[in-house]
Amino acid sequence: MSTTTTTPGTPGWLRARNDRVALALLLEHGPLTRNRIGELSGLSKPTAAQMVARLESAGLISVVGEASNGRGPNAALYGVRDDRMRGVAIDISTSVTTSTIVDASGAPHPTVQTSLPANDRSPEADVRGALEAAAAAAGIDPASVRIVCVGVQAATSDSGERLSFTDTLPGWPEVGARARIEAALGIDVLIDNDVNLAAIAERAVGATRDAASFALLWIGDGLGVSVDLGGSVHRGASGGAGEIGYLSVPREAAALAPNADDLTDLIGGDAVAGILRSHGAKGDSLTELLSGLATNTAALAELAPRVALGVLPVLAVLDPDVVVLGGPTGSAGGAALASLVEEQVLTLSRWRPAVVTTGVAEHPVLAGARELLLGEIRARLHQDVNSLVS
């Protein structure tokens, strides 16, 4: 997308600056009248009218309604055109995709799940199915989708061009998945690790909006850690930072789980399911078993010291201010599990982090993908404003 460079202080530069201000106000506040844009920007009514005219002529905004002006004629309400550029946030798990439309307004759209075939999987087929399902659920033309953000249960590097630990992605190559999707669908593609996306959501709308640093411990069928340092997720040289499920268990774990070899054996899905069943929980799946975890005091008491042992390596290397317990088990355990784990960490070590439960209990991976897409879509719209300058 081309942009035009202008000299600061020139008429062209001032027009571009004013138009960016108007677009930013519409993105922040939603539909506004020309007079209200002028009031919020501090610019005159004629200047505001010119800004609106340029943005409307470029197809960036349109009339979306009317605002009552009392006794006089109603004023037109202008809003950013959502159909100019849309994205799809996608979370790909072992057997299903979860997806939703994202547009410049940031308004919620339906979330839809799509079952994945057991065989004949490919990155382009998985993403195409999720994109089309999200578009159908929202009632929009899939051709208006220009970019997708895909959360995967794998380590990612080079903007998703290289993947590793791809056990849950049959048919996906370790190199070239992003390029294949872009070529097949004709759209831009972002691929990121699912736990990293959950951490982005945690920073934006969850429990750590004001934390200087935090570590999100994802506890589900598998384990993962994402570390946010000052608002930036640390991914590592190869994208494999946080793959703690492969770490050997410490010596202290022998008394808790004598047969555990690594941290996944200690607090992964099978281990947690076994604890829950031993304390009366019923169900065939981990999701069913976890439904009563927050009030199952015996299961919490057995699980908490195990989780604390999983937290200690993160504290030893990174010493974050806050540890967030996320994923299916962390979310189901809630504040009760977080409090017990914090007590165990204090007992076992000299670190004193706050341990909290996730603030994004519903679709956290999707929420992080939405945040990334919303920022990217709005940045591209601002680039379009720059191109208005001749």
N, C-alpha and C positions, 0 to 999 in steps of 0.2 A: 504494500500500500504506500503510495507516494505521498510525501508531505512537502510543503513549500516553506523555505526558510525566509524569514523577514527580519529586518533590522529593528531592534527595540526602539520604541518611540515614534516609529513611522505610522501612517494611517493604517497600513496593512497589518502591522503588528498589533495595534490597538483593536482593530476589528476582530482579529483572531483571539486576543485575550478576552474581549467582551463576550464573544460567542462561546468560549470555553466556560466562562462564568455562568452564562445563561444555562448551558447544558448541565453544568454541575448542580445548579439550583433545582432544575427539573428532576434530576436523578435523586437528589437528596429529599426534596419535599413532595414529589409527585406533581400532578397537573397544577399549573398556575396560569393566571391571566397575565397579559403583557404589563399591566400596571403593577401587579404584584412582583413580577420579575424586576421591574425598575426599582421598586421599593427595597427589595432584598439585596439588590446589587449596588444600590446607591447611585444608579445612573438615571438620567432623565427619561421621561416617557418617550420622546422621539427616538432616543438611542435604543431603548428597550424594544420599541416597535421595529427598528431596523434589524436588531439582533434576531428577533423572532422571525422576521421575514426571510433572512438569510438561512436560518436553520430549517425553516419550513420548505423553502425552495430547494434545499439540498436533500430533502427527504429524511432528515434526522428527527423532526418533530411533526406533529399534526394536531388538528383540533380534535379533542376527545370529549368535549361537553361544553356546558355553559355555567357561568356563575352569576347569581342574581346580583343586580346592581341597585336594588331598592326600587325607586320609581322609574329609573331610566332603563334603557335596553340592556339585556343580559350581555355579559362579556364572555368572549370565547376563552375556554380553558385549553391550554396547550400541554401536551405530554410527549415524552420520548417515544418514538415508534419502536415497539417491541419486535415487530416483524423484520426490521432491518438486519438484525443479527441475533441469532439465538444459539444456545449451546445445550448440550445434554450431559448431565452428571450421571455416571454409571459406576455401580459397585458390582464387581464380578466375584462371586464366591464359587464353591466347588460345583454346585448344581443349579444355581439360579443367578440371573442378573437383576439388579434393582436400579431403576433409572427414573429421571425426572427432567423436565424442560427447565432451562434457566434463561431468563431474558434480562434486559438492562434494568427493568424496574425492580428486580429482586422479589417480585410477588411469587408466592408459592404456587406450584402446579401439582397435579396428581402424581403420586409415586406408584410405580407399577413394577411387579415382579414377573419375570419371564423364565420359564424352565429351560435348562440347557440340555441338549442331547447327551447321551452317555458316550457316543462315538461321533466321529467326523466333526470334531470341533476345529475352529480356526479363529484367529483374532478378528478377522474382518467379519466373519459370520456372527460371532458373539456380539460384537459392537453394533452391527447393522440391526440385529434383532432387538437389542435394547433401545436403540435410537428410534426405530419405527414404533415400538410399543409405547415409548414415552410421548412421541408425537401424536399417536392415535388417542392416548388417554387425555391429552391436553386439547385435542381437536385442532391441531395446527398442521400445516404442510411440512413434511420432513425436509423438503428442499430448502426451507428457511434456516435449517441448522447449519452453522458454519464451523463449529468447533465442539469437540467433546473432551471431557476429562474422565479418565477411566482409573478407578481404584482396583488394584490387583493384590492378591496374596503372594507377593514376590518382592524381592529386592530389585530396585530400579536404578538405572544410571543413564547418563547421556539423554536426559529428557524422555526416558522410557524406551530408548532404542535398544538398550541392553537389559535383559532380565536374568535373574538367578533365583534359585529356590522356587522353581515353577511347578512344584508337585500338583498344585490345584488347578493348573492351566493346561490340560491336555490339548495338544494341537498347536500350542503357542511356541514359536521358536525363541531361543534365548537371545538371538540377535535379529533385528529387522521387523518386529511386530508392528511398531508404530508406522514405519514406512509402508507396510502392506495395507494397514487400515486406511492411511491417507490416500494411497493410490486407488484402492477399491471404492472408497466412499467419496473422494473428492473434497474432503474437509480437513481441517487442522486437528491434531490429536495430541493430548497431553496424557501421559501414563505415569501414575505415581503409586507408591506403596500404600496399602489401605490404612495402616496404622499412622503413617505420616499425615494422611488426609484427615484422619480422626483427630490428630493433634492440632491441625490447622483449625478445625471446627471448635476444638476446646478453647483455643486462644481467642477465636472470634466471638463465640456465643456461649461458651461453656463456663467451667469452673475456674479458669485460670486467666481471665481477661486482664487482671492487674498483676500477675506474677512476673517477677524478673526472669525466672527460668522454671521449667517444670519438665518432668518425665512422665509420659503416659505409658503405663504398663497395661498392655492389652492381654486379657486372659480369656481364652475361648477354647476351641478345639486345639489350637496352637497358641504360641506365645509370641509377643513382640514388644519392643519398646520404641517409642519415638521421643526424641529429646528436643525441646524448644529452648533455645538460648537467646534471650532478648528479642523474641518475636520471629526468630529464624529457625527452621527445622534443620537439625544436623543430620545429613544423609550418609556421610562417610565417603571415602575415596571411590568405592565401587558401588555405592548405594546400599551396602549391606549392614550399615550401622543399626543396632537394635535387635539383631537376630539372636536373642538370648536363649531361645528354646533349645539350642544346641549345646549350651554350656553344661559341663558336668556338675552334678549336685555337690554342694559342700559336705564336709564330714558330718556336720550337725544334722543333715537330713537323714542319716542312717536310722536314727531313732524314730523318725516320723514315717518314712517310706523306705524300708530296707532294700526293696528291689528297684528303686529308681536310679537310673543312670544319668539322666540329664534333667534339666528344669521342666521340660515338657512332661516327663514321667512324673514329676513332683506336683505340678499344678495345671497341667494341660487338661483337655476335655475328658479323657478317660479317667484320669486320677480324680477329678472333681466329681464325675458321675459316680465313681465308686464310693467316695465319701458320703455323698448325698443318699445313695441307696442304703448304706450302712446305718443311716440315721432316719430311715423311714420315708424318704422321698419316693414317689412313684412316677413312672414315665418311661417311655422307650427312647426318647431323644434327650440330649443335653438341655435343650430349651425347655422341655416339659419338666425335667428334674429341677431346673433352676428356679422355677416359678415360686417356690416357697423359701428360698435360701435366706432372705433377709430376716425371717422370723424363726429359722431353725437354729437355735442357739448352740446345739451340740455340733452341728455341721460347721457353723462359723468358727467355733472354738478349735476344731481340728484343722480347718483350712487356713486360718490366719497365720499361724507360725510358718506354714509352708510358703505362703505368699511373701512373708517378710524375708525369707531366705532368697526369694527371687528378686526382691527390691535391693538387697545389700550390694550386689555387684554394681548396680547403677549408681548408688550413692558413693561407692568407693572411687569410681572413675570420674563422675560428673558433679556430685554434690548439689543437686537442684534444690531450689527453695520448696517446691511442692512435688509430691508424687500423686498422680491421678490413677485410680484403678478403673479401667475401662474394659471394653469387650463384654461378651455375654455374662461372664462370671463376675467381673468387677461391677457391672451395672446392676446385676441381680442382687449382689451382696449389699449394695447401697452404703449408707453412712455407718451401719452397724459393722460391716466388714472393714471399712476404712479405719474406723476407730480402733478396732482390735489389732489391725496390722500396724498402726502407728505405735500402739503400746508395745508390740513385739519388737519393732525396730529399736525403740528406746531401750528395751531390755537387752537386745543382742549387740548393740553397737553404741558408738558415741555420736552418731548423726542424729539430728533433730528436725527432719523435714515435716512439714504438714502433709498428712496423707488424707486425700479426699476422694469421694466418688465422682464419677464423670458427671458433667453438667449437660451432656448431649446424649441422652439415653436412647433416642430414636434415630436410627439411620445415621450414625456419626460419620461413616465414610462418605456417604452421599452428601452430608452437610459440608464436609471439607471440600469435596469436589465442587459443590455449588459456590463456595467462597472463592475458590481459585477462578472459576469461570466468570463469576460476576465481576471480579477485578479485571480480568482479561477483556471481557466484552466492553466494559466501560472505557478502558484504556484505548481500545480500537475506535470507539465512537469519538473520543477526544482527538485521535489522529485524523479522523474524517473531518472534524472541525478545522484542523490545521490546513487541510487540503482546499478549504473554501477560499483561502487567500490567493489572489491572483497577482 
